[in-house]
Amino acid sequence: MVYTTPRKIYDRTSLTQDDVDEFILIDLIADATAEINKKINSKIVRERVKYIDSFRENLIDGSNKKFYVQKAKKGTYFGDMSNSGTITVADVLVEILDNNDTETVATVSAIDYDDMSFTLTTAPASSTHAIYVTYCYTYFDVVTPDMLIEMATRYLVSAYAYAKVEYSLGDNIRIGNISISGLGRTGSSGENKYLSRYNEVLKEISNFGNTKNLPVSHIRIWIIRILFLGQLTVLNQM
């Protein structure tokens, strides 16, 4: 599943397919997805696979194919490293170093984004020197996806789409890392409206990440605040 869809853009804005073709929106969603991933992902490069606990032993015994990353814990997920808009086996890179110091890339047959485990096609030999994994992790479920992720993506795509429709020919503009050439100097009302909403959601995304290091009492206060702001957001969109 992707972070948002053209249908949601059409349904929740005044844009129609005559204004912006569905295939253009699909391209804009791909661009926005990469932009959002930069905001929410943290990348781990060549983490050595090792024992975590009695449930996630990560045994290298010639028969075990399933392994967990060190960031595996409740509330943490695999991130979309490939910018596909969902989690697939392409979102982890596994390298195996054998006892002859020869390194090969292993084939990943399955990935569980929730418990942050991956399964290899072939079990590494018991003589394997080390297994290394490269991946991204995030505090947001991007498979469902999380409401904040869907909203941020939809708002960014909407801002971009309105810019394409409403700007007169002129200068270039940039929304995040997305540039639009040949556009006017002043932001359109639709572009400004959705860019403002996008930035507000980014603040909530940032706040959510910060709560991971807060005491429980502070987290409860923050959740109440989010619920209240969420109600205001719904009212503003009606």
Residue, then its C-alpha position, 0 to 999 in steps of 0.5 A: m500500500v502507498y502512503t496516499t492515492p490519487r482518489k484521496i487527492y481528488d476526494r479531499t480537494s477541489l482538484t479533478q482529473d481534468d485539472v491534474d491527470e491521475f498518472i501525474l498524481i502518481d508521479l507526485i505521490a512518488d516524489a512526496t513519498a521520498e520526501i516524507n521518508k527523509k523526515i521519518n527514517s533513520k538509516i542503520v548501515r552494516e549493523r552486525v546481527k547478534y543476540i538480542d534476548s532469549f526470544r530473538e537469539n539470532l542463532i547462526d547454526g546452519s538451520n536458522k533463517k530468521f533474524y531480528v535487527q537491534k532496533a526491534k522493539k514495540g513502537t518501532y518499524f522497518g522504514d521504507m528504504s527503497n521509497s516504494g511507499t510500502i515495506t518489501v524485501a528491498d528495504v533490507l540489505v543483508e551481507i554475509l561474511d564467511n570464515n574465508d573473509t568472503e562477503t556475499v549479498a544474501t537473498v531475503s525471502a520475507i520481511d516483517y516490518d512490525d517485529m523488524s525481522f527478516t528471513l533469508t532464503t538459505a540459512p547461513a552456515s554455522s561457520t559464518h563469521a558475521i552477518y551485517v544488515t543495512y536498513c531504515y527504522t521509523y516510529f511510524d507504521v508506513v504499511t497501514p499507513d499511519m494517519l500522520i504519514e497519509m496526511a503529510t503525503r496527501y497535503l504535500v501532493s495537493a500543494y504540488a498539484y495546485a501549484k501546477v494548476e494555479y501558477s502562471l508561467g514565470d519563475n521556479i519554486r520549490i516545495g521541500n525537495i520537489s521543484i517546479s519550473g516555469l511557475g509564477r512568483t506568488g503562491s496560489s491559494g490552494e498551494n499555500k493552504y496545503l503547504s501550510r497544512y503539510n508543515e503543521v503535520l510535520k510538526e506533529i510528526s516531529n513531536f511524536g518522535n520526541t515522545k519516545n524519550l519522554p517519561v510516561s507522564h509527559i507522553r500522556i499529556w502529549i497524547i491528550r494534546i494530539l487528540f485535541l489538535g486532531q479534533l481541530t484539524v477535522l473541524n478545519q477540513m469540514 
